Amino acid sequence: MYQEGHTTRRQLLRGAAALGAAGVIGRTAIGRVAAQGTSTLSGYPELTVTISDQGLELGSNSVSAGYVLLTVTNNSKDDNGAGVLGPGPGQTMDDLMAAAATPVPSDAFPPFFYTASIPGGPGTVPAGSSAQALIQLTAGDWVVFTQGDEEPAFFTATEGSPAAEAEPTAALTVFEADFVFGGLDVGIPAGQQVWKVSNTGSQPHMLVLAGVPAGTTRDQVMQVIESPEGASPVPGGLTDSDFTDHGGVILQSTGTSVWPLLDLPEGRYVAACFVTDPNNGKLHAMEGMVTLFDVGAGAATPTG
């Protein structure tokens, strides 16, 4: 799990560096691609994002403000992902890009992530796959960033009557607080489903979901998380191959809700957050933001 979380974090930091470079390079040209795939998140304006080994492309340079379906297709050779980010309260896009261009150590969580508006996006997308999440956008300028080093792409959310005003019905509502996950202590059905993930904390959070062997304990997971990168596995403990990525939410700022579309086989799972707490430099996972739960034990009560 540490390697999964470390990979997610490392990719996110690479994306932050690319975003910072864009503050100097300037806004990129945006091409058009066809929407791909279907989901249970239908009837919403859609922004398609395609990642390839040549870069990042958006399906349009504008979308209606309000609920927006973000569809990320990863046609590159490596696992990757994409999310949306915009100026925080009192910021302009120029302010945000200037902050993103400020150099930080390669292993540091960029300060601008703590002040920007981050409506989110789906978690890591395996090479050759697609993932979707419903996000909420206010009118204004936004940027799509990736977990890789692709140059970001800019678009505008336009004023006007939103095409869809109601949030979808979710199979489960998960709360991200400082520093716990809430809502995972109920029966969760297996299969394709939409979750509502709400950040009620004071810091940005991510939701990394991974399948683990039946009977896995929290102590076993923490043992892996707290091991230095490249360390030999503890005899009889978990290894990297014991963790199977099942998506989640790439990153979201406080006060936001995201609706990822997930496909969860029956089994045991761990949820974790690998954002850094700016107050002490610790990963949120090391501050308690790790939860084990089972899927297939019963049906969750839908929430509006």
Secondary structure, DSSP 8 states (H G I E B T S, - for coil): -HHHHHHHHHHHHHHHHHHHHHHHH--------------S--SS-EEEEEEETTEEEES-SEEESEEEEEEEEE-SSS-B-EEEEE--TT--HHHHHHHHTS---TTS--THHHHSEEEE-B--B-TT-EEEEEEEE-SEEEEEEESSS---EEEEEE-S--S--S---BSEEEEE-SS-EES-SS-B-SEEEEEEEEE-SSS-EEEEEEEE-TT--HHHHHHHHTS-TT----TTS--GGG-EEEEEEEEE-TT-EEEEEEEE-SEEEEEE---B-TTT--BGGGGT-EEEEEESSS----B-
